[in-house]
Amino acid sequence: MGINDERDIEANMQIGPTDQGMVRIFIDAGGMEIPMDFSPEEADEIAEEIKAAGAAARAVKSR
């Protein structure tokens, strides 16, 4: 499965701080739970990557 392969899977995502000073992205999909913890600096980098991907997707869509 690659980034461009579509799947018909429903998932819920929650993002928030933990009581340990980390940022958690929590995915719940089809009975599977995936907690991913990141340092605040890593979370900032991920946010920048998501924003860049959004800009790139808008550029593709507007062609």
Buried (B, 14 or more C-beta within 10 A) or exposed (E): EEEEEEEEEEEEEEBEEEEEEBBBBBBBEEEEEEEEBBEEEEBEEBEEEEEEEEEEEEEEEEE
